Amino acid sequence: MIFQVVLDDLTQLSGIFGVLAIAIAWLYGGIVLYKFIQSKEKLLLYLFLAIVFTMSPWYPSGFGYIYWLITRQELVYPAYVLIGTIGAPIALISWIQIYMPTLHKKWKGVVTWISICLSVIFYIYLIYFLFIPSGAPIDELIGIKDSAIDISYKGFVLGFLAFLLLFSTVTGNDFAIASLKEKDNPILKWKGRFLLLSFNLFAIGGIGDGFLPLSPATLIIFRTLMMLASTFYYLGFILPGWVKKLLKIE
């Protein structure tokens, strides 16, 4: 007999806002992917990967909720963990391909290879403790589920994700500030403003959502900040014509 999983109100709220955050990220990512298909500009491909996979730690919350709505069951633990972690290194490497050539071109190769090595170590750690040792998965070294769709990451997984958040915040602010210094280019300055908002809102939302105890109010606030971060990230790179008209900078 298969028992149905029951979600409490906070868990369902987490799932709903997880779906919304993922949908918004994929909406903007889809627009960027369409532009890449049209132009074949490699930067747009990296931007697409960065947009959609930066949200990957929150994929289990959204996709897990959709799965629950259909089956009234929860995702099996290995699938849950892989959905939420496998895209994080892709987001890191993709962002480096945008950031380094723009501001630190001579260090691009070194930083790219360091990120690849860290990513390989991350994947080895993840796969090993998910599938290989006796008693696998070792959730104390990967993550402990707080509910059917939420998890608290542990061990190297937590350290790696925290590093990604710190790295993206520091380099993102550096990137945004460089754009703000372009005094004779109002479009670039506005892009810098949007990016400054994006990286800092994402940092606040990521820290609050990932590391602090949540109530319904704080969950809504932190997930909303992350949705706004996705919006400003998109505007910071792909500033649509209607926004330029609104800002009177065409």
C-alpha positions as protocol buffer text, in pm:
chain_id: "A"
residue {
  index: 1
  type: MET
  ca { x: 0 y: 0 z: 0 }
}
residue {
  index: 2
  type: ILE
  ca { x: 132 y: 344 z: -99 }
}
residue {
  index: 3
  type: PHE
  ca { x: 74 y: 614 z: 160 }
}
residue {
  index: 4
  type: GLN
  ca { x: 11 y: 965 z: 39 }
}
residue {
  index: 5
  type: VAL
  ca { x: 245 y: 1238 z: 162 }
}
residue {
  index: 6
  type: VAL
  ca { x: 76 y: 1529 z: 337 }
}
residue {
  index: 7
  type: LEU
  ca { x: 235 y: 1875 z: 318 }
}
residue {
  index: 8
  type: ASP
  ca { x: 181 y: 2137 z: 586 }
}
residue {
  index: 9
  type: ASP
  ca { x: 96 y: 2497 z: 495 }
}
residue {
  index: 10
  type: LEU
  ca { x: 456 y: 2625 z: 513 }
}
residue {
  index: 11
  type: THR
  ca { x: 583 y: 2343 z: 291 }
}
residue {
  index: 12
  type: GLN
  ca { x: 310 y: 2408 z: 34 }
}
residue {
  index: 13
  type: LEU
  ca { x: 393 y: 2780 z: 40 }
}
residue {
  index: 14
  type: SER
  ca { x: 758 y: 2690 z: -18 }
}
residue {
  index: 15
  type: GLY
  ca { x: 656 y: 2476 z: -313 }
}
residue {
  index: 16
  type: ILE
  ca { x: 436 y: 2743 z: -468 }
}
residue {
  index: 17
  type: PHE
  ca { x: 702 y: 3012 z: -443 }
}
residue {
  index: 18
  type: GLY
  ca { x: 964 y: 2762 z: -561 }
}
residue {
  index: 19
  type: VAL
  ca { x: 759 y: 2703 z: -877 }
}
residue {
  index: 20
  type: LEU
  ca { x: 718 y: 3079 z: -929 }
}
residue {
  index: 21
  type: ALA
  ca { x: 1091 y: 3149 z: -884 }
}
residue {
  index: 22
  type: ILE
  ca { x: 1187 y: 2871 z: -1126 }
}
residue {
  index: 23
  type: ALA
  ca { x: 925 y: 2977 z: -1382 }
}
residue {
  index: 24
  type: ILE
  ca { x: 1049 y: 3338 z: -1381 }
}
residue {
  index: 25
  type: ALA
  ca { x: 1413 y: 3229 z: -1420 }
}
residue {
  index: 26
  type: TRP
  ca { x: 1323 y: 2999 z: -1710 }
}
residue {
  index: 27
  type: LEU
  ca { x: 1109 y: 3270 z: -1871 }
}
residue {
  index: 28
  type: TYR
  ca { x: 1406 y: 3505 z: -1888 }
}
residue {
  index: 29
  type: GLY
  ca { x: 1638 y: 3219 z: -1973 }
}
residue {
  index: 30
  type: GLY
  ca { x: 1410 y: 3117 z: -2260 }
}
residue {
  index: 31
  type: ILE
  ca { x: 1418 y: 3470 z: -2403 }
}
residue {
  index: 32
  type: VAL
  ca { x: 1798 y: 3471 z: -2387 }
}
residue {
  index: 33
  type: LEU
  ca { x: 1817 y: 3124 z: -2543 }
}
residue {
  index: 34
  type: TYR
  ca { x: 1595 y: 3241 z: -2830 }
}
residue {
  index: 35
  type: LYS
  ca { x: 1826 y: 3537 z: -2886 }
}
residue {
  index: 36
  type: PHE
  ca { x: 2126 y: 3300 z: -2886 }
}
residue {
  index: 37
  type: ILE
  ca { x: 1962 y: 3073 z: -3145 }
}
residue {
  index: 38
  type: GLN
  ca { x: 1904 y: 3377 z: -3363 }
}
residue {
  index: 39
  type: SER
  ca { x: 2247 y: 3538 z: -3323 }
}
residue {
  index: 40
  type: LYS
  ca { x: 2476 y: 3242 z: -3231 }
}
residue {
  index: 41
  type: GLU
  ca { x: 2652 y: 3480 z: -2991 }
}
residue {
  index: 42
  type: LYS
  ca { x: 2830 y: 3259 z: -2737 }
}
residue {
  index: 43
  type: LEU
  ca { x: 2792 y: 3513 z: -2457 }
}
residue {
  index: 44
  type: LEU
  ca { x: 2415 y: 3467 z: -2474 }
}
residue {
  index: 45
  type: LEU
  ca { x: 2453 y: 3091 z: -2429 }
}
residue {
  index: 46
  type: TYR
  ca { x: 2660 y: 3147 z: -2115 }
}
residue {
  index: 47
  type: LEU
  ca { x: 2402 y: 3399 z: -1994 }
}
residue {
  index: 48
  type: PHE
  ca { x: 2121 y: 3147 z: -2049 }
}
residue {
  index: 49
  type: LEU
  ca { x: 2306 y: 2880 z: -1852 }
}
residue {
  index: 50
  type: ALA
  ca { x: 2387 y: 3124 z: -1572 }
}
residue {
  index: 51
  type: ILE
  ca { x: 2025 y: 3240 z: -1543 }
}
residue {
  index: 52
  type: VAL
  ca { x: 1860 y: 2898 z: -1531 }
}
residue {
  index: 53
  type: PHE
  ca { x: 2119 y: 2709 z: -1325 }
}
residue {
  index: 54
  type: THR
  ca { x: 2181 y: 2977 z: -1063 }
}
residue {
  index: 55
  type: MET
  ca { x: 1835 y: 2883 z: -935 }
}
residue {
  index: 56
  type: SER
  ca { x: 1913 y: 2510 z: -929 }
}
residue {
  index: 57
  type: PRO
  ca { x: 1942 y: 2477 z: -547 }
}
residue {
  index: 58
  type: TRP
  ca { x: 1572 y: 2573 z: -539 }
}
residue {
  index: 59
  type: TYR
  ca { x: 1469 y: 2331 z: -816 }
}
residue {
  index: 60
  type: PRO
  ca { x: 1377 y: 2050 z: -572 }
}
residue {
  index: 61
  type: SER
  ca { x: 1134 y: 2278 z: -393 }
}
residue {
  index: 62
  type: GLY
  ca { x: 953 y: 2371 z: -715 }
}
residue {
  index: 63
  type: PHE
  ca { x: 978 y: 2045 z: -908 }
}
residue {
  index: 64
  type: GLY
  ca { x: 923 y: 1844 z: -592 }
}
residue {
  index: 65
  type: TYR
  ca { x: 600 y: 2034 z: -533 }
}
residue {
  index: 66
  type: ILE
  ca { x: 481 y: 1973 z: -889 }
}
residue {
  index: 67
  type: TYR
  ca { x: 564 y: 1603 z: -849 }
}
residue {
  index: 68
  type: TRP
  ca { x: 369 y: 1598 z: -523 }
}
residue {
  index: 69
  type: LEU
  ca { x: 67 y: 1765 z: -686 }
}
residue {
  index: 70
  type: ILE
  ca { x: 60 y: 1491 z: -950 }
}
residue {
  index: 71
  type: THR
  ca { x: 145 y: 1185 z: -740 }
}
residue {
  index: 72
  type: ARG
  ca { x: 97 y: 1290 z: -377 }
}
residue {
  index: 73
  type: GLN
  ca { x: 444 y: 1138 z: -323 }
}
residue {
  index: 74
  type: GLU
  ca { x: 787 y: 1291 z: -266 }
}
residue {
  index: 75
  type: LEU
  ca { x: 1088 y: 1257 z: -493 }
}
residue {
  index: 76
  type: VAL
  ca { x: 1335 y: 985 z: -396 }
}
residue {
  index: 77
  type: TYR
  ca { x: 1633 y: 1131 z: -213 }
}
residue {
  index: 78
  type: PRO
  ca { x: 1904 y: 1085 z: -483 }
}
residue {
  index: 79
  type: ALA
  ca { x: 1683 y: 1244 z: -751 }
}
residue {
  index: 80
  type: TYR
  ca { x: 1597 y: 1527 z: -514 }
}
residue {
  index: 81
  type: VAL
  ca { x: 1963 y: 1602 z: -441 }
}
residue {
  index: 82
  type: LEU
  ca { x: 2080 y: 1575 z: -802 }
}
residue {
  index: 83
  type: ILE
  ca { x: 1806 y: 1807 z: -929 }
}
residue {
  index: 84
  type: GLY
  ca { x: 1917 y: 2069 z: -678 }
}
residue {
  index: 85
  type: THR
  ca { x: 2293 y: 2044 z: -713 }
}
residue {
  index: 86
  type: ILE
  ca { x: 2403 y: 1920 z: -1054 }
}
residue {
  index: 87
  type: GLY
  ca { x: 2347 y: 2258 z: -1222 }
}
residue {
  index: 88
  type: ALA
  ca { x: 2535 y: 2471 z: -968 }
}
residue {
  index: 89
  type: PRO
  ca { x: 2885 y: 2417 z: -1117 }
}
residue {
  index: 90
  type: ILE
  ca { x: 2743 y: 2491 z: -1464 }
}
residue {
  index: 91
  type: ALA
  ca { x: 2618 y: 2826 z: -1335 }
}
residue {
  index: 92
  type: LEU
  ca { x: 2961 y: 2901 z: -1186 }
}
residue {
  index: 93
  type: ILE
  ca { x: 3158 y: 2818 z: -1501 }
}
residue {
  index: 94
  type: SER
  ca { x: 2909 y: 3004 z: -1722 }
}
residue {
  index: 95
  type: TRP
  ca { x: 2928 y: 3319 z: -1510 }
}
residue {
  index: 96
  type: ILE
  ca { x: 3309 y: 3307 z: -1520 }
}
residue {
  index: 97
  type: GLN
  ca { x: 3292 y: 3305 z: -1903 }
}
residue {
  index: 98
  type: ILE
  ca { x: 3094 y: 3629 z: -1884 }
}
residue {
  index: 99
  type: TYR
  ca { x: 3281 y: 3802 z: -1603 }
}
residue {
  index: 100
  type: MET
  ca { x: 3648 y: 3720 z: -1664 }
}
residue {
  index: 101
  type: PRO
  ca { x: 3679 y: 3818 z: -2034 }
}
residue {
  index: 102
  type: THR
  ca { x: 3512 y: 4150 z: -1959 }
}
residue {
  index: 103
  type: LEU
  ca { x: 3719 y: 4265 z: -1661 }
}
residue {
  index: 104
  type: HIS
  ca { x: 4010 y: 4023 z: -1609 }
}
residue {
  index: 105
  type: LYS
  ca { x: 4079 y: 3867 z: -1946 }
}
residue {
  index: 106
  type: LYS
  ca { x: 4434 y: 3749 z: -1875 }
}
residue {
  index: 107
  type: TRP
  ca { x: 4314 y: 3544 z: -1575 }
}
residue {
  index: 108
  type: LYS
  ca { x: 4025 y: 3379 z: -1755 }
}
residue {
  index: 109
  type: GLY
  ca { x: 4204 y: 3053 z: -1827 }
}
residue {
  index: 110
  type: VAL
  ca { x: 4339 y: 3009 z: -1476 }
}
residue {
  index: 111
  type: VAL
  ca { x: 4008 y: 3088 z: -1305 }
}
residue {
  index: 112
  type: THR
  ca { x: 3816 y: 2868 z: -1549 }
}
residue {
  index: 113
  type: TRP
  ca { x: 4039 y: 2567 z: -1480 }
}
residue {
  index: 114
  type: ILE
  ca { x: 4023 y: 2624 z: -1104 }
}
residue {
  index: 115
  type: SER
  ca { x: 3642 y: 2631 z: -1125 }
}
residue {
  index: 116
  type: ILE
  ca { x: 3641 y: 2315 z: -1337 }
}
residue {
  index: 117
  type: CYS
  ca { x: 3863 y: 2134 z: -1085 }
}
residue {
  index: 118
  type: LEU
  ca { x: 3640 y: 2244 z: -796 }
}
residue {
  index: 119
  type: SER
  ca { x: 3335 y: 2131 z: -990 }
}
residue {
  index: 120
  type: VAL
  ca { x: 3485 y: 1787 z: -1057 }
}
residue {
  index: 121
  type: ILE
  ca { x: 3567 y: 1748 z: -686 }
}
residue {
  index: 122
  type: PHE
  ca { x: 3211 y: 1853 z: -604 }
}
residue {
  index: 123
  type: TYR
  ca { x: 3061 y: 1597 z: -843 }
}
residue {
  index: 124
  type: ILE
  ca { x: 3287 y: 1318 z: -715 }
}
residue {
  index: 125
  type: TYR
  ca { x: 3193 y: 1397 z: -354 }
}
residue {
  index: 126
  type: LEU
  ca { x: 2825 y: 1414 z: -443 }
}
residue {
  index: 127
  type: ILE
  ca { x: 2810 y: 1089 z: -644 }
}
residue {
  index: 128
  type: TYR
  ca { x: 3024 y: 899 z: -393 }
}
residue {
  index: 129
  type: PHE
  ca { x: 2817 y: 981 z: -85 }
}
residue {
  index: 130
  type: LEU
  ca { x: 2491 y: 940 z: -279 }
}
residue {
  index: 131
  type: PHE
  ca { x: 2556 y: 595 z: -423 }
}
residue {
  index: 132
  type: ILE
  ca { x: 2880 y: 418 z: -328 }
}
residue {
  index: 133
  type: PRO
  ca { x: 2946 y: 362 z: 47 }
}
residue {
  index: 134
  type: SER
  ca { x: 2759 y: 115 z: 262 }
}
residue {
  index: 135
  type: GLY
  ca { x: 2442 y: 282 z: 385 }
}
residue {
  index: 136
  type: ALA
  ca { x: 2437 y: 533 z: 98 }
}
residue {
  index: 137
  type: PRO
  ca { x: 2305 y: 792 z: 63 }
}
residue {
  index: 138
  type: ILE
  ca { x: 2488 y: 950 z: 357 }
}
residue {
  index: 139
  type: ASP
  ca { x: 2250 y: 1238 z: 413 }
}
residue {
  index: 140
  type: GLU
  ca { x: 2455 y: 1382 z: 703 }
}
residue {
  index: 141
  type: LEU
  ca { x: 2728 y: 1461 z: 447 }
}
residue {
  index: 142
  type: ILE
  ca { x: 2496 y: 1580 z: 169 }
}
residue {
  index: 143
  type: GLY
  ca { x: 2178 y: 1725 z: 310 }
}
residue {
  index: 144
  type: ILE
  ca { x: 1899 y: 1649 z: 553 }
}
residue {
  index: 145
  type: LYS
  ca { x: 1544 y: 1692 z: 430 }
}
residue {
  index: 146
  type: ASP
  ca { x: 1339 y: 1932 z: 639 }
}
residue {
  index: 147
  type: SER
  ca { x: 1018 y: 1832 z: 461 }
}
residue {
  index: 148
  type: ALA
  ca { x: 903 y: 1643 z: 153 }
}
residue {
  index: 149
  type: ILE
  ca { x: 1032 y: 1924 z: -72 }
}
residue {
  index: 150
  type: ASP
  ca { x: 1290 y: 2118 z: 134 }
}
residue {
  index: 151
  type: ILE
  ca { x: 1644 y: 2029 z: 238 }
}
residue {
  index: 152
  type: SER
  ca { x: 1925 y: 2167 z: 454 }
}
residue {
  index: 153
  type: TYR
  ca { x: 2251 y: 2096 z: 272 }
}
residue {
  index: 154
  type: LYS
  ca { x: 2548 y: 1968 z: 473 }
}
residue {
  index: 155
  type: GLY
  ca { x: 2922 y: 1906 z: 440 }
}
residue {
  index: 156
  type: PHE
  ca { x: 3109 y: 1994 z: 122 }
}
residue {
  index: 157
  type: VAL
  ca { x: 2780 y: 2049 z: -64 }
}
residue {
  index: 158
  type: LEU
  ca { x: 2688 y: 2331 z: 174 }
}
residue {
  index: 159
  type: GLY
  ca { x: 3043 y: 2474 z: 153 }
}
residue {
  index: 160
  type: PHE
  ca { x: 3042 y: 2466 z: -227 }
}
residue {
  index: 161
  type: LEU
  ca { x: 2701 y: 2635 z: -255 }
}
residue {
  index: 162
  type: ALA
  ca { x: 2805 y: 2899 z: 2 }
}
residue {
  index: 163
  type: PHE
  ca { x: 3123 y: 2962 z: -200 }
}
residue {
  index: 164
  type: LEU
  ca { x: 2917 y: 3007 z: -517 }
}
residue {
  index: 165
  type: LEU
  ca { x: 2694 y: 3261 z: -344 }
}
residue {
  index: 166
  type: LEU
  ca { x: 2994 y: 3454 z: -210 }
}
residue {
  index: 167
  type: PHE
  ca { x: 3185 y: 3440 z: -541 }
}
residue {
  index: 168
  type: SER
  ca { x: 2886 y: 3552 z: -747 }
}
residue {
  index: 169
  type: THR
  ca { x: 2809 y: 3837 z: -507 }
}
residue {
  index: 170
  type: VAL
  ca { x: 3166 y: 3972 z: -501 }
}
residue {
  index: 171
  type: THR
  ca { x: 3232 y: 3938 z: -875 }
}
residue {
  index: 172
  type: GLY
  ca { x: 2880 y: 4050 z: -962 }
}
residue {
  index: 173
  type: ASN
  ca { x: 2922 y: 4371 z: -767 }
}
residue {
  index: 174
  type: ASP
  ca { x: 3261 y: 4425 z: -933 }
}
residue {
  index: 175
  type: PHE
  ca { x: 3096 y: 4378 z: -1274 }
}
residue {
  index: 176
  type: ALA
  ca { x: 2809 y: 4613 z: -1189 }
}
residue {
  index: 177
  type: ILE
  ca { x: 3034 y: 4885 z: -1047 }
}
residue {
  index: 178
  type: ALA
  ca { x: 3249 y: 4875 z: -1362 }
}
residue {
  index: 179
  type: SER
  ca { x: 2934 y: 4943 z: -1566 }
}
residue {
  index: 180
  type: LEU
  ca { x: 2834 y: 5229 z: -1336 }
}
residue {
  index: 181
  type: LYS
  ca { x: 3168 y: 5399 z: -1404 }
}
residue {
  index: 182
  type: GLU
  ca { x: 3081 y: 5443 z: -1773 }
}
residue {
  index: 183
  type: LYS
  ca { x: 2970 y: 5804 z: -1737 }
}
residue {
  index: 184
  type: ASP
  ca { x: 2913 y: 5869 z: -2108 }
}
residue {
  index: 185
  type: ASN
  ca { x: 2698 y: 5561 z: -2164 }
}
residue {
  index: 186
  type: PRO
  ca { x: 2358 y: 5589 z: -1991 }
}
residue {
  index: 187
  type: ILE
  ca { x: 2244 y: 5246 z: -2113 }
}
residue {
  index: 188
  type: LEU
  ca { x: 2547 y: 5078 z: -1959 }
}
residue {
  index: 189
  type: LYS
  ca { x: 2499 y: 5275 z: -1638 }
}
residue {
  index: 190
  type: TRP
  ca { x: 2140 y: 5156 z: -1608 }
}
residue {
  index: 191
  type: LYS
  ca { x: 2251 y: 4801 z: -1674 }
}
residue {
  index: 192
  type: GLY
  ca { x: 2501 y: 4842 z: -1391 }
}
residue {
  index: 193
  type: ARG
  ca { x: 2227 y: 4962 z: -1158 }
}
residue {
  index: 194
  type: PHE
  ca { x: 2008 y: 4665 z: -1242 }
}
residue {
  index: 195
  type: LEU
  ca { x: 2296 y: 4422 z: -1194 }
}
residue {
  index: 196
  type: LEU
  ca { x: 2390 y: 4580 z: -861 }
}
residue {
  index: 197
  type: LEU
  ca { x: 2033 y: 4525 z: -744 }
}
residue {
  index: 198
  type: SER
  ca { x: 2029 y: 4172 z: -884 }
}
residue {
  index: 199
  type: PHE
  ca { x: 2342 y: 4037 z: -720 }
}
residue {
  index: 200
  type: ASN
  ca { x: 2269 y: 4190 z: -381 }
}
residue {
  index: 201
  type: LEU
  ca { x: 1902 y: 4093 z: -373 }
}
residue {
  index: 202
  type: PHE
  ca { x: 2000 y: 3738 z: -467 }
}
residue {
  index: 203
  type: ALA
  ca { x: 2259 y: 3731 z: -190 }
}
residue {
  index: 204
  type: ILE
  ca { x: 2005 y: 3848 z: 69 }
}
residue {
  index: 205
  type: GLY
  ca { x: 1741 y: 3607 z: -60 }
}
residue {
  index: 206
  type: GLY
  ca { x: 1985 y: 3316 z: -86 }
}
residue {
  index: 207
  type: ILE
  ca { x: 2123 y: 3365 z: 265 }
}
residue {
  index: 208
  type: GLY
  ca { x: 1778 y: 3413 z: 414 }
}
residue {
  index: 209
  type: ASP
  ca { x: 1618 y: 3122 z: 233 }
}
residue {
  index: 210
  type: GLY
  ca { x: 1910 y: 2883 z: 259 }
}
residue {
  index: 211
  type: PHE
  ca { x: 2058 y: 2949 z: 602 }
}
residue {
  index: 212
  type: LEU
  ca { x: 1787 y: 3098 z: 827 }
}
residue {
  index: 213
  type: PRO
  ca { x: 1475 y: 2945 z: 985 }
}
residue {
  index: 214
  type: LEU
  ca { x: 1171 y: 3042 z: 778 }
}
residue {
  index: 215
  type: SER
  ca { x: 821 y: 3156 z: 866 }
}
residue {
  index: 216
  type: PRO
  ca { x: 551 y: 3211 z: 602 }
}
residue {
  index: 217
  type: ALA
  ca { x: 629 y: 3585 z: 597 }
}
residue {
  index: 218
  type: THR
  ca { x: 1007 y: 3549 z: 565 }
}
residue {
  index: 219
  type: LEU
  ca { x: 974 y: 3274 z: 304 }
}
residue {
  index: 220
  type: ILE
  ca { x: 757 y: 3500 z: 87 }
}
residue {
  index: 221
  type: ILE
  ca { x: 1000 y: 3791 z: 134 }
}
residue {
  index: 222
  type: PHE
  ca { x: 1316 y: 3594 z: 51 }
}
residue {
  index: 223
  type: ARG
  ca { x: 1167 y: 3413 z: -250 }
}
residue {
  index: 224
  type: THR
  ca { x: 1027 y: 3742 z: -380 }
}
residue {
  index: 225
  type: LEU
  ca { x: 1374 y: 3897 z: -353 }
}
residue {
  index: 226
  type: MET
  ca { x: 1510 y: 3610 z: -561 }
}
residue {
  index: 227
  type: MET
  ca { x: 1244 y: 3658 z: -826 }
}
residue {
  index: 228
  type: LEU
  ca { x: 1329 y: 4028 z: -839 }
}
residue {
  index: 229
  type: ALA
  ca { x: 1697 y: 3934 z: -864 }
}
residue {
  index: 230
  type: SER
  ca { x: 1623 y: 3722 z: -1173 }
}
residue {
  index: 231
  type: THR
  ca { x: 1432 y: 4012 z: -1327 }
}
residue {
  index: 232
  type: PHE
  ca { x: 1708 y: 4266 z: -1263 }
}
residue {
  index: 233
  type: TYR
  ca { x: 1971 y: 4016 z: -1385 }
}
residue {
  index: 234
  type: TYR
  ca { x: 1786 y: 3989 z: -1715 }
}
residue {
  index: 235
  type: LEU
  ca { x: 1748 y: 4367 z: -1742 }
}
residue {
  index: 236
  type: GLY
  ca { x: 2116 y: 4414 z: -1658 }
}
residue {
  index: 237
  type: PHE
  ca { x: 2221 y: 4217 z: -1966 }
}
residue {
  index: 238
  type: ILE
  ca { x: 1924 y: 4229 z: -2205 }
}
residue {
  index: 239
  type: LEU
  ca { x: 1773 y: 4574 z: -2162 }
}
residue {
  index: 240
  type: PRO
  ca { x: 1453 y: 4560 z: -2372 }
}
residue {
  index: 241
  type: GLY
  ca { x: 1352 y: 4850 z: -2591 }
}
residue {
  index: 242
  type: TRP
  ca { x: 1038 y: 4924 z: -2390 }
}
residue {
  index: 243
  type: VAL
  ca { x: 1250 y: 4964 z: -2075 }
}
residue {
  index: 244
  type: LYS
  ca { x: 1484 y: 5201 z: -2257 }
}
residue {
  index: 245
  type: LYS
  ca { x: 1183 y: 5408 z: -2362 }
}
residue {
  index: 246
  type: LEU
  ca { x: 1052 y: 5406 z: -2007 }
}
residue {
  index: 247
  type: LEU
  ca { x: 1388 y: 5527 z: -1879 }
}
residue {
  index: 248
  type: LYS
  ca { x: 1420 y: 5773 z: -2171 }
}
residue {
  index: 249
  type: ILE
  ca { x: 1768 y: 5652 z: -2264 }
}
residue {
  index: 250
  type: GLU
  ca { x: 1718 y: 5548 z: -2627 }
}
